[in-house]
Amino acid sequence: MSDGRRADARRNYARILAVAEEEVATHGANASLEQIARTANVGSATVRRHFPTRRALLEAVSAHRIEALCARAAELTGEGNSGTALMDWLEDVVAYCVSARGLAAALAYDGPVHENSCSAALEKAGDPLLLRAARDGVVAPEVTVGDLITLIVGIVLATEHHPDPAARADRLFRLAVAGWRPRN
C-alpha cells in the first residue's frame, strides 16, 4: 500500500530514520543533522524535507517508544492498586527516557505554539491511570499527566551526564513523588 510518496522518497525516509535512531542513541537530541545526511547518503535538504525541524526528527525517532509506553499504560489501566499502576507506568517512562537518548527532548515542551505529539500521546494514554489514582485519593486532583511528564523530562535532562543516569534519575523521581501525593 502506497503512502502517496515515490518509492525513492520512502526509501530515503526509512534510511534517514534508521541512521537518525543510531545518531540520537549515540549523541542525544543534539545529533548532527549533517552527519545523519552523510551517513544516510542523502543531501541535508533531503533530511530537512522529510524532517523540517529537529523536533520532527526526534518525534519520529521516538515514535515506537511512545507507542510502547502508551500500550503499557493501557495494560495497567484498571489493574490492581491505582497508585501502584500509575507509579509502575511513570517508572517505565523514566526508564525509557533515560535509556533512549533524545526521548526526553522529544517530550519537552518548546512553547505554546508547537503541538508536541509525543507528549500529547503520553498524556492521553496516562489520563485513565491518573484519573483513577486521583479518584482513589492517591494523587492530588489538580495534578495532570502533563505535570508528571514535565517533571520526568526535567529529571532525565538534569541527570543525562551523570555517571549513572538511570540510578540518579530514579532516585530524583522517587524524591519528587512525595510532592504529588495529596496533603492531609
CNS distance restraints for C-alpha pairs under 8 A (distance, minus, plus):
assign (resid   5 and name CA) (resid   9 and name CA) 6.09 0.50 0.50
assign (resid   5 and name CA) (resid  10 and name CA) 6.34 0.50 0.50
assign (resid   6 and name CA) (resid  10 and name CA) 6.38 0.50 0.50
assign (resid   7 and name CA) (resid  11 and name CA) 6.23 0.50 0.50
assign (resid   8 and name CA) (resid  12 and name CA) 6.05 0.50 0.50
assign (resid   9 and name CA) (resid  13 and name CA) 6.09 0.50 0.50
assign (resid  10 and name CA) (resid  14 and name CA) 6.24 0.50 0.50
assign (resid  11 and name CA) (resid  15 and name CA) 6.09 0.50 0.50
assign (resid  12 and name CA) (resid  16 and name CA) 5.94 0.50 0.50
assign (resid  12 and name CA) (resid  40 and name CA) 7.84 0.50 0.50
assign (resid  12 and name CA) (resid  42 and name CA) 7.49 0.50 0.50
assign (resid  13 and name CA) (resid  17 and name CA) 6.03 0.50 0.50
assign (resid  13 and name CA) (resid  50 and name CA) 6.58 0.50 0.50
assign (resid  14 and name CA) (resid  18 and name CA) 6.14 0.50 0.50
assign (resid  15 and name CA) (resid  19 and name CA) 6.22 0.50 0.50
assign (resid  15 and name CA) (resid  40 and name CA) 5.87 0.50 0.50
assign (resid  16 and name CA) (resid  20 and name CA) 5.91 0.50 0.50
assign (resid  16 and name CA) (resid  36 and name CA) 6.79 0.50 0.50
assign (resid  16 and name CA) (resid  37 and name CA) 7.00 0.50 0.50
assign (resid  16 and name CA) (resid  40 and name CA) 5.46 0.50 0.50
assign (resid  16 and name CA) (resid  47 and name CA) 6.89 0.50 0.50
assign (resid  17 and name CA) (resid  21 and name CA) 6.09 0.50 0.50
assign (resid  17 and name CA) (resid  57 and name CA) 7.84 0.50 0.50
assign (resid  17 and name CA) (resid  60 and name CA) 7.42 0.50 0.50
assign (resid  17 and name CA) (resid  61 and name CA) 6.60 0.50 0.50
assign (resid  18 and name CA) (resid  22 and name CA) 6.64 0.50 0.50
assign (resid  19 and name CA) (resid  23 and name CA) 6.19 0.50 0.50
assign (resid  19 and name CA) (resid  36 and name CA) 6.04 0.50 0.50
assign (resid  19 and name CA) (resid  39 and name CA) 6.78 0.50 0.50
assign (resid  19 and name CA) (resid  40 and name CA) 6.12 0.50 0.50
assign (resid  20 and name CA) (resid  24 and name CA) 5.87 0.50 0.50
assign (resid  20 and name CA) (resid  31 and name CA) 7.96 0.50 0.50
assign (resid  20 and name CA) (resid  36 and name CA) 5.87 0.50 0.50
assign (resid  20 and name CA) (resid  57 and name CA) 7.71 0.50 0.50
assign (resid  20 and name CA) (resid  61 and name CA) 6.93 0.50 0.50
assign (resid  21 and name CA) (resid  25 and name CA) 6.05 0.50 0.50
assign (resid  21 and name CA) (resid  61 and name CA) 5.57 0.50 0.50
assign (resid  22 and name CA) (resid  26 and name CA) 6.21 0.50 0.50
assign (resid  23 and name CA) (resid  27 and name CA) 5.77 0.50 0.50
assign (resid  23 and name CA) (resid  28 and name CA) 7.32 0.50 0.50
assign (resid  23 and name CA) (resid  31 and name CA) 5.84 0.50 0.50
assign (resid  23 and name CA) (resid  32 and name CA) 7.80 0.50 0.50
assign (resid  23 and name CA) (resid  36 and name CA) 6.96 0.50 0.50
assign (resid  24 and name CA) (resid  28 and name CA) 4.44 0.50 0.50
assign (resid  24 and name CA) (resid  29 and name CA) 5.79 0.50 0.50
assign (resid  24 and name CA) (resid  30 and name CA) 7.42 0.50 0.50
assign (resid  24 and name CA) (resid  31 and name CA) 5.47 0.50 0.50
assign (resid  24 and name CA) (resid 101 and name CA) 6.20 0.50 0.50
assign (resid  24 and name CA) (resid 102 and name CA) 6.03 0.50 0.50
assign (resid  25 and name CA) (resid 100 and name CA) 6.38 0.50 0.50
assign (resid  25 and name CA) (resid 101 and name CA) 5.16 0.50 0.50
assign (resid  25 and name CA) (resid 102 and name CA) 7.17 0.50 0.50
assign (resid  26 and name CA) (resid  31 and name CA) 7.93 0.50 0.50
assign (resid  26 and name CA) (resid 101 and name CA) 7.57 0.50 0.50
assign (resid  27 and name CA) (resid  31 and name CA) 5.11 0.50 0.50
assign (resid  27 and name CA) (resid 101 and name CA) 7.65 0.50 0.50
assign (resid  28 and name CA) (resid 101 and name CA) 4.82 0.50 0.50
assign (resid  28 and name CA) (resid 102 and name CA) 4.90 0.50 0.50
assign (resid  29 and name CA) (resid  58 and name CA) 7.04 0.50 0.50
assign (resid  29 and name CA) (resid 101 and name CA) 6.79 0.50 0.50
assign (resid  29 and name CA) (resid 102 and name CA) 4.32 0.50 0.50
assign (resid  29 and name CA) (resid 103 and name CA) 7.83 0.50 0.50
assign (resid  29 and name CA) (resid 105 and name CA) 6.22 0.50 0.50
assign (resid  29 and name CA) (resid 106 and name CA) 7.95 0.50 0.50
assign (resid  31 and name CA) (resid  35 and name CA) 7.83 0.50 0.50
assign (resid  31 and name CA) (resid  36 and name CA) 7.88 0.50 0.50
assign (resid  32 and name CA) (resid  36 and name CA) 6.31 0.50 0.50
assign (resid  33 and name CA) (resid  37 and name CA) 6.22 0.50 0.50
assign (resid  33 and name CA) (resid  44 and name CA) 7.16 0.50 0.50
assign (resid  33 and name CA) (resid  47 and name CA) 7.46 0.50 0.50
assign (resid  34 and name CA) (resid  38 and name CA) 6.23 0.50 0.50
assign (resid  34 and name CA) (resid  44 and name CA) 5.87 0.50 0.50
assign (resid  35 and name CA) (resid  39 and name CA) 6.03 0.50 0.50
assign (resid  36 and name CA) (resid  40 and name CA) 5.97 0.50 0.50
assign (resid  36 and name CA) (resid  47 and name CA) 7.96 0.50 0.50
assign (resid  37 and name CA) (resid  41 and name CA) 5.98 0.50 0.50
assign (resid  37 and name CA) (resid  42 and name CA) 5.13 0.50 0.50
assign (resid  37 and name CA) (resid  43 and name CA) 5.62 0.50 0.50
assign (resid  37 and name CA) (resid  44 and name CA) 5.26 0.50 0.50
assign (resid  37 and name CA) (resid  46 and name CA) 7.75 0.50 0.50
assign (resid  37 and name CA) (resid  47 and name CA) 6.19 0.50 0.50
assign (resid  38 and name CA) (resid  42 and name CA) 6.19 0.50 0.50
assign (resid  38 and name CA) (resid  43 and name CA) 7.06 0.50 0.50
assign (resid  38 and name CA) (resid  44 and name CA) 7.83 0.50 0.50
assign (resid  42 and name CA) (resid  46 and name CA) 6.29 0.50 0.50
assign (resid  42 and name CA) (resid  47 and name CA) 7.34 0.50 0.50
assign (resid  43 and name CA) (resid  47 and name CA) 6.76 0.50 0.50
assign (resid  44 and name CA) (resid  48 and name CA) 6.27 0.50 0.50
assign (resid  45 and name CA) (resid  49 and name CA) 5.97 0.50 0.50
assign (resid  46 and name CA) (resid  50 and name CA) 6.40 0.50 0.50
assign (resid  47 and name CA) (resid  51 and name CA) 5.87 0.50 0.50
assign (resid  47 and name CA) (resid  52 and name CA) 7.67 0.50 0.50
assign (resid  48 and name CA) (resid  52 and name CA) 4.53 0.50 0.50
assign (resid  48 and name CA) (resid  53 and name CA) 7.00 0.50 0.50
assign (resid  51 and name CA) (resid  56 and name CA) 5.42 0.50 0.50
assign (resid  51 and name CA) (resid  57 and name CA) 5.36 0.50 0.50
assign (resid  52 and name CA) (resid  56 and name CA) 6.63 0.50 0.50
assign (resid  52 and name CA) (resid  57 and name CA) 7.92 0.50 0.50
assign (resid  53 and name CA) (resid  57 and name CA) 6.60 0.50 0.50
assign (resid  54 and name CA) (resid  58 and name CA) 6.20 0.50 0.50
assign (resid  55 and name CA) (resid  59 and name CA) 6.00 0.50 0.50
assign (resid  55 and name CA) (resid 106 and name CA) 6.29 0.50 0.50
assign (resid  56 and name CA) (resid  60 and name CA) 6.21 0.50 0.50
assign (resid  57 and name CA) (resid  61 and name CA) 6.13 0.50 0.50
assign (resid  58 and name CA) (resid  62 and name CA) 6.03 0.50 0.50
assign (resid  58 and name CA) (resid 102 and name CA) 6.49 0.50 0.50
assign (resid  58 and name CA) (resid 103 and name CA) 7.13 0.50 0.50
assign (resid  58 and name CA) (resid 105 and name CA) 7.60 0.50 0.50
assign (resid  58 and name CA) (resid 106 and name CA) 5.42 0.50 0.50
assign (resid  59 and name CA) (resid  63 and name CA) 5.92 0.50 0.50
assign (resid  59 and name CA) (resid 103 and name CA) 7.90 0.50 0.50
assign (resid  59 and name CA) (resid 106 and name CA) 5.62 0.50 0.50
assign (resid  59 and name CA) (resid 117 and name CA) 7.39 0.50 0.50
assign (resid  59 and name CA) (resid 118 and name CA) 6.33 0.50 0.50
assign (resid  62 and name CA) (resid  66 and name CA) 6.15 0.50 0.50
assign (resid  62 and name CA) (resid 102 and name CA) 7.67 0.50 0.50
assign (resid  62 and name CA) (resid 103 and name CA) 5.85 0.50 0.50
assign (resid  62 and name CA) (resid 106 and name CA) 7.26 0.50 0.50
assign (resid  62 and name CA) (resid 118 and name CA) 7.77 0.50 0.50
assign (resid  63 and name CA) (resid  67 and name CA) 6.19 0.50 0.50
assign (resid  63 and name CA) (resid 118 and name CA) 7.34 0.50 0.50
assign (resid  64 and name CA) (resid  68 and name CA) 6.23 0.50 0.50
assign (resid  65 and name CA) (resid  69 and name CA) 6.24 0.50 0.50
assign (resid  65 and name CA) (resid  96 and name CA) 7.49 0.50 0.50
assign (resid  66 and name CA) (resid  70 and name CA) 6.13 0.50 0.50
assign (resid  66 and name CA) (resid 118 and name CA) 6.48 0.50 0.50
assign (resid  66 and name CA) (resid 121 and name CA) 7.36 0.50 0.50
assign (resid  66 and name CA) (resid 122 and name CA) 6.98 0.50 0.50
assign (resid  67 and name CA) (resid  71 and name CA) 6.14 0.50 0.50
assign (resid  68 and name CA) (resid  72 and name CA) 6.14 0.50 0.50
assign (resid  69 and name CA) (resid  73 and name CA) 6.26 0.50 0.50
assign (resid  69 and name CA) (resid  89 and name CA) 7.73 0.50 0.50
assign (resid  69 and name CA) (resid  92 and name CA) 7.40 0.50 0.50
assign (resid  69 and name CA) (resid  93 and name CA) 6.82 0.50 0.50
assign (resid  69 and name CA) (resid 122 and name CA) 7.29 0.50 0.50
assign (resid  70 and name CA) (resid  74 and name CA) 6.37 0.50 0.50
assign (resid  70 and name CA) (resid 121 and name CA) 7.17 0.50 0.50
assign (resid  70 and name CA) (resid 122 and name CA) 6.08 0.50 0.50
assign (resid  70 and name CA) (resid 125 and name CA) 5.17 0.50 0.50
assign (resid  70 and name CA) (resid 126 and name CA) 7.45 0.50 0.50
assign (resid  71 and name CA) (resid  75 and name CA) 6.15 0.50 0.50
assign (resid  71 and name CA) (resid 125 and name CA) 7.87 0.50 0.50
assign (resid  72 and name CA) (resid  76 and name CA) 6.25 0.50 0.50
assign (resid  72 and name CA) (resid  89 and name CA) 6.90 0.50 0.50
assign (resid  73 and name CA) (resid  77 and name CA) 6.10 0.50 0.50
assign (resid  73 and name CA) (resid  89 and name CA) 6.13 0.50 0.50
assign (resid  73 and name CA) (resid 125 and name CA) 5.85 0.50 0.50
assign (resid  73 and name CA) (resid 126 and name CA) 5.92 0.50 0.50
assign (resid  73 and name CA) (resid 129 and name CA) 7.17 0.50 0.50
assign (resid  74 and name CA) (resid 125 and name CA) 6.73 0.50 0.50
assign (resid  75 and name CA) (resid  79 and name CA) 7.83 0.50 0.50
assign (resid  76 and name CA) (resid  85 and name CA) 5.66 0.50 0.50
assign (resid  76 and name CA) (resid  86 and name CA) 7.80 0.50 0.50
assign (resid  76 and name CA) (resid  89 and name CA) 7.48 0.50 0.50
assign (resid  76 and name CA) (resid 129 and name CA) 7.58 0.50 0.50
assign (resid  77 and name CA) (resid  85 and name CA) 7.14 0.50 0.50
assign (resid  77 and name CA) (resid 128 and name CA) 6.52 0.50 0.50
assign (resid  77 and name CA) (resid 129 and name CA) 5.60 0.50 0.50
assign (resid  78 and name CA) (resid  82 and name CA) 7.38 0.50 0.50
assign (resid  78 and name CA) (resid 129 and name CA) 7.73 0.50 0.50
assign (resid  79 and name CA) (resid  85 and name CA) 6.76 0.50 0.50
assign (resid  80 and name CA) (resid  84 and name CA) 7.48 0.50 0.50
assign (resid  80 and name CA) (resid  85 and name CA) 6.88 0.50 0.50
assign (resid  81 and name CA) (resid  85 and name CA) 6.14 0.50 0.50
assign (resid  82 and name CA) (resid  86 and name CA) 6.15 0.50 0.50
assign (resid  82 and name CA) (resid 129 and name CA) 6.88 0.50 0.50
assign (resid  82 and name CA) (resid 132 and name CA) 6.12 0.50 0.50
assign (resid  82 and name CA) (resid 133 and name CA) 4.91 0.50 0.50
assign (resid  82 and name CA) (resid 136 and name CA) 7.21 0.50 0.50
assign (resid  82 and name CA) (resid 138 and name CA) 7.64 0.50 0.50
assign (resid  83 and name CA) (resid  87 and name CA) 6.05 0.50 0.50
assign (resid  83 and name CA) (resid 133 and name CA) 5.48 0.50 0.50
assign (resid  83 and name CA) (resid 138 and name CA) 5.81 0.50 0.50
assign (resid  83 and name CA) (resid 139 and name CA) 7.72 0.50 0.50
assign (resid  84 and name CA) (resid  88 and name CA) 5.93 0.50 0.50
assign (resid  85 and name CA) (resid  89 and name CA) 6.32 0.50 0.50
assign (resid  85 and name CA) (resid 129 and name CA) 7.03 0.50 0.50
assign (resid  86 and name CA) (resid  90 and name CA) 6.19 0.50 0.50
assign (resid  86 and name CA) (resid 126 and name CA) 7.97 0.50 0.50
assign (resid  86 and name CA) (resid 129 and name CA) 5.54 0.50 0.50
assign (resid  86 and name CA) (resid 130 and name CA) 6.46 0.50 0.50
assign (resid  86 and name CA) (resid 133 and name CA) 7.11 0.50 0.50
assign (resid  87 and name CA) (resid  91 and name CA) 5.99 0.50 0.50
assign (resid  88 and name CA) (resid  92 and name CA) 6.30 0.50 0.50
assign (resid  89 and name CA) (resid  93 and name CA) 6.31 0.50 0.50
assign (resid  90 and name CA) (resid  94 and name CA) 6.25 0.50 0.50
assign (resid  91 and name CA) (resid  95 and name CA) 6.10 0.50 0.50
assign (resid  91 and name CA) (resid 170 and name CA) 7.59 0.50 0.50
assign (resid  92 and name CA) (resid  96 and name CA) 6.00 0.50 0.50
assign (resid  93 and name CA) (resid  97 and name CA) 6.06 0.50 0.50
assign (resid  93 and name CA) (resid 152 and name CA) 7.78 0.50 0.50
assign (resid  94 and name CA) (resid  98 and name CA) 6.20 0.50 0.50
assign (resid  94 and name CA) (resid 152 and name CA) 6.17 0.50 0.50
assign (resid  94 and name CA) (resid 156 and name CA) 7.17 0.50 0.50
assign (resid  94 and name CA) (resid 169 and name CA) 7.26 0.50 0.50
assign (resid  94 and name CA) (resid 170 and name CA) 7.11 0.50 0.50
assign (resid  94 and name CA) (resid 173 and name CA) 7.95 0.50 0.50
assign (resid  95 and name CA) (resid  99 and name CA) 6.11 0.50 0.50
assign (resid  95 and name CA) (resid 166 and name CA) 6.79 0.50 0.50
assign (resid  95 and name CA) (resid 170 and name CA) 7.78 0.50 0.50
assign (resid  96 and name CA) (resid 100 and name CA) 5.70 0.50 0.50
assign (resid  96 and name CA) (resid 103 and name CA) 7.71 0.50 0.50
assign (resid  97 and name CA) (resid 101 and name CA) 6.70 0.50 0.50
assign (resid  97 and name CA) (resid 102 and name CA) 7.65 0.50 0.50
assign (resid  97 and name CA) (resid 103 and name CA) 5.31 0.50 0.50
assign (resid  97 and name CA) (resid 104 and name CA) 5.33 0.50 0.50
assign (resid  97 and name CA) (resid 153 and name CA) 7.69 0.50 0.50
assign (resid  97 and name CA) (resid 156 and name CA) 6.65 0.50 0.50
assign (resid  98 and name CA) (resid 104 and name CA) 7.74 0.50 0.50
assign (resid  98 and name CA) (resid 156 and name CA) 6.06 0.50 0.50
assign (resid  98 and name CA) (resid 160 and name CA) 7.24 0.50 0.50
assign (resid  98 and name CA) (resid 165 and name CA) 6.77 0.50 0.50
assign (resid  98 and name CA) (resid 166 and name CA) 5.89 0.50 0.50
assign (resid  98 and name CA) (resid 169 and name CA) 7.58 0.50 0.50
assign (resid  99 and name CA) (resid 166 and name CA) 7.59 0.50 0.50
assign (resid 102 and name CA) (resid 106 and name CA) 6.19 0.50 0.50
assign (resid 103 and name CA) (resid 107 and name CA) 6.30 0.50 0.50
assign (resid 104 and name CA) (resid 108 and name CA) 6.22 0.50 0.50
assign (resid 104 and name CA) (resid 152 and name CA) 7.96 0.50 0.50
assign (resid 104 and name CA) (resid 153 and name CA) 5.09 0.50 0.50
assign (resid 104 and name CA) (resid 156 and name CA) 6.61 0.50 0.50
assign (resid 104 and name CA) (resid 157 and name CA) 6.73 0.50 0.50
assign (resid 105 and name CA) (resid 153 and name CA) 7.32 0.50 0.50
assign (resid 105 and name CA) (resid 157 and name CA) 7.70 0.50 0.50
assign (resid 106 and name CA) (resid 116 and name CA) 7.93 0.50 0.50
assign (resid 106 and name CA) (resid 118 and name CA) 6.72 0.50 0.50
assign (resid 106 and name CA) (resid 119 and name CA) 7.99 0.50 0.50
assign (resid 107 and name CA) (resid 116 and name CA) 7.11 0.50 0.50
assign (resid 107 and name CA) (resid 118 and name CA) 5.79 0.50 0.50
assign (resid 107 and name CA) (resid 119 and name CA) 5.19 0.50 0.50
assign (resid 107 and name CA) (resid 149 and name CA) 7.56 0.50 0.50
assign (resid 107 and name CA) (resid 150 and name CA) 7.89 0.50 0.50
assign (resid 107 and name CA) (resid 153 and name CA) 6.85 0.50 0.50
assign (resid 108 and name CA) (resid 119 and name CA) 7.70 0.50 0.50
assign (resid 108 and name CA) (resid 150 and name CA) 6.84 0.50 0.50
assign (resid 108 and name CA) (resid 153 and name CA) 6.33 0.50 0.50
assign (resid 109 and name CA) (resid 114 and name CA) 7.90 0.50 0.50
assign (resid 109 and name CA) (resid 116 and name CA) 6.83 0.50 0.50
assign (resid 109 and name CA) (resid 150 and name CA) 7.97 0.50 0.50
assign (resid 110 and name CA) (resid 114 and name CA) 6.81 0.50 0.50
assign (resid 115 and name CA) (resid 120 and name CA) 7.93 0.50 0.50
assign (resid 116 and name CA) (resid 120 and name CA) 6.03 0.50 0.50
assign (resid 117 and name CA) (resid 121 and name CA) 6.01 0.50 0.50
assign (resid 118 and name CA) (resid 122 and name CA) 6.41 0.50 0.50
assign (resid 119 and name CA) (resid 123 and name CA) 5.98 0.50 0.50
assign (resid 119 and name CA) (resid 146 and name CA) 7.44 0.50 0.50
assign (resid 119 and name CA) (resid 149 and name CA) 7.46 0.50 0.50
assign (resid 120 and name CA) (resid 124 and name CA) 6.17 0.50 0.50
assign (resid 121 and name CA) (resid 125 and name CA) 6.17 0.50 0.50
assign (resid 122 and name CA) (resid 126 and name CA) 5.85 0.50 0.50
assign (resid 122 and name CA) (resid 145 and name CA) 7.91 0.50 0.50
assign (resid 123 and name CA) (resid 127 and name CA) 5.90 0.50 0.50
assign (resid 123 and name CA) (resid 145 and name CA) 5.33 0.50 0.50
assign (resid 123 and name CA) (resid 146 and name CA) 6.10 0.50 0.50
assign (resid 124 and name CA) (resid 128 and name CA) 7.93 0.50 0.50
assign (resid 126 and name CA) (resid 130 and name CA) 6.24 0.50 0.50
assign (resid 126 and name CA) (resid 145 and name CA) 6.31 0.50 0.50
assign (resid 127 and name CA) (resid 131 and name CA) 5.89 0.50 0.50
assign (resid 127 and name CA) (resid 144 and name CA) 7.85 0.50 0.50
assign (resid 127 and name CA) (resid 145 and name CA) 6.35 0.50 0.50
assign (resid 128 and name CA) (resid 132 and name CA) 6.10 0.50 0.50
assign (resid 129 and name CA) (resid 133 and name CA) 6.25 0.50 0.50
assign (resid 130 and name CA) (resid 134 and name CA) 6.03 0.50 0.50
assign (resid 130 and name CA) (resid 139 and name CA) 7.51 0.50 0.50
assign (resid 130 and name CA) (resid 144 and name CA) 7.47 0.50 0.50
assign (resid 130 and name CA) (resid 145 and name CA) 6.92 0.50 0.50
assign (resid 131 and name CA) (resid 135 and name CA) 6.02 0.50 0.50
assign (resid 132 and name CA) (resid 136 and name CA) 6.20 0.50 0.50
assign (resid 133 and name CA) (resid 137 and name CA) 6.29 0.50 0.50
assign (resid 133 and name CA) (resid 138 and name CA) 5.17 0.50 0.50
assign (resid 133 and name CA) (resid 139 and name CA) 5.72 0.50 0.50
assign (resid 134 and name CA) (resid 138 and name CA) 5.63 0.50 0.50
assign (resid 134 and name CA) (resid 139 and name CA) 4.64 0.50 0.50
assign (resid 134 and name CA) (resid 140 and name CA) 5.93 0.50 0.50
assign (resid 134 and name CA) (resid 141 and name CA) 5.32 0.50 0.50
assign (resid 135 and name CA) (resid 141 and name CA) 7.75 0.50 0.50
assign (resid 137 and name CA) (resid 141 and name CA) 8.00 0.50 0.50
assign (resid 137 and name CA) (resid 182 and name CA) 7.30 0.50 0.50
assign (resid 138 and name CA) (resid 181 and name CA) 6.30 0.50 0.50
assign (resid 138 and name CA) (resid 182 and name CA) 6.86 0.50 0.50
assign (resid 139 and name CA) (resid 143 and name CA) 7.11 0.50 0.50
assign (resid 139 and name CA) (resid 180 and name CA) 6.20 0.50 0.50
assign (resid 139 and name CA) (resid 181 and name CA) 4.85 0.50 0.50
assign (resid 139 and name CA) (resid 182 and name CA) 5.57 0.50 0.50
assign (resid 140 and name CA) (resid 180 and name CA) 6.38 0.50 0.50
assign (resid 140 and name CA) (resid 181 and name CA) 5.76 0.50 0.50
assign (resid 140 and name CA) (resid 182 and name CA) 4.41 0.50 0.50
assign (resid 140 and name CA) (resid 183 and name CA) 7.76 0.50 0.50
assign (resid 141 and name CA) (resid 182 and name CA) 8.00 0.50 0.50
assign (resid 143 and name CA) (resid 147 and name CA) 6.47 0.50 0.50
assign (resid 143 and name CA) (resid 148 and name CA) 7.72 0.50 0.50
assign (resid 143 and name CA) (resid 180 and name CA) 6.92 0.50 0.50
assign (resid 144 and name CA) (resid 148 and name CA) 6.61 0.50 0.50
assign (resid 145 and name CA) (resid 149 and name CA) 6.10 0.50 0.50
assign (resid 146 and name CA) (resid 150 and name CA) 6.04 0.50 0.50
assign (resid 147 and name CA) (resid 151 and name CA) 6.20 0.50 0.50
assign (resid 148 and name CA) (resid 152 and name CA) 6.19 0.50 0.50
assign (resid 149 and name CA) (resid 153 and name CA) 6.07 0.50 0.50
assign (resid 150 and name CA) (resid 154 and name CA) 6.17 0.50 0.50
assign (resid 151 and name CA) (resid 155 and name CA) 6.27 0.50 0.50
assign (resid 152 and name CA) (resid 156 and name CA) 6.05 0.50 0.50
assign (resid 152 and name CA) (resid 173 and name CA) 7.01 0.50 0.50
assign (resid 153 and name CA) (resid 157 and name CA) 5.99 0.50 0.50
assign (resid 154 and name CA) (resid 158 and name CA) 5.98 0.50 0.50
assign (resid 155 and name CA) (resid 159 and name CA) 6.20 0.50 0.50
assign (resid 155 and name CA) (resid 169 and name CA) 5.89 0.50 0.50
assign (resid 155 and name CA) (resid 172 and name CA) 6.79 0.50 0.50
assign (resid 155 and name CA) (resid 173 and name CA) 6.94 0.50 0.50
assign (resid 156 and name CA) (resid 160 and name CA) 5.88 0.50 0.50
assign (resid 156 and name CA) (resid 165 and name CA) 7.69 0.50 0.50
assign (resid 156 and name CA) (resid 169 and name CA) 5.82 0.50 0.50
assign (resid 159 and name CA) (resid 165 and name CA) 5.28 0.50 0.50
assign (resid 159 and name CA) (resid 168 and name CA) 6.42 0.50 0.50
assign (resid 159 and name CA) (resid 169 and name CA) 6.01 0.50 0.50
assign (resid 160 and name CA) (resid 165 and name CA) 5.62 0.50 0.50
assign (resid 161 and name CA) (resid 165 and name CA) 6.69 0.50 0.50
assign (resid 162 and name CA) (resid 168 and name CA) 7.31 0.50 0.50
assign (resid 164 and name CA) (resid 168 and name CA) 6.23 0.50 0.50
assign (resid 165 and name CA) (resid 169 and name CA) 5.82 0.50 0.50
assign (resid 166 and name CA) (resid 170 and name CA) 6.05 0.50 0.50
assign (resid 167 and name CA) (resid 171 and name CA) 6.10 0.50 0.50
assign (resid 168 and name CA) (resid 172 and name CA) 6.18 0.50 0.50
assign (resid 169 and name CA) (resid 173 and name CA) 5.97 0.50 0.50
assign (resid 170 and name CA) (resid 174 and name CA) 6.16 0.50 0.50
assign (resid 171 and name CA) (resid 175 and name CA) 6.27 0.50 0.50
assign (resid 172 and name CA) (resid 176 and name CA) 6.15 0.50 0.50
assign (resid 173 and name CA) (resid 177 and name CA) 6.18 0.50 0.50
assign (resid 174 and name CA) (resid 178 and name CA) 7.41 0.50 0.50
assign (resid 175 and name CA) (resid 179 and name CA) 8.00 0.50 0.50
assign (resid 176 and name CA) (resid 180 and name CA) 7.40 0.50 0.50
assign (resid 177 and name CA) (resid 181 and name CA) 6.85 0.50 0.50
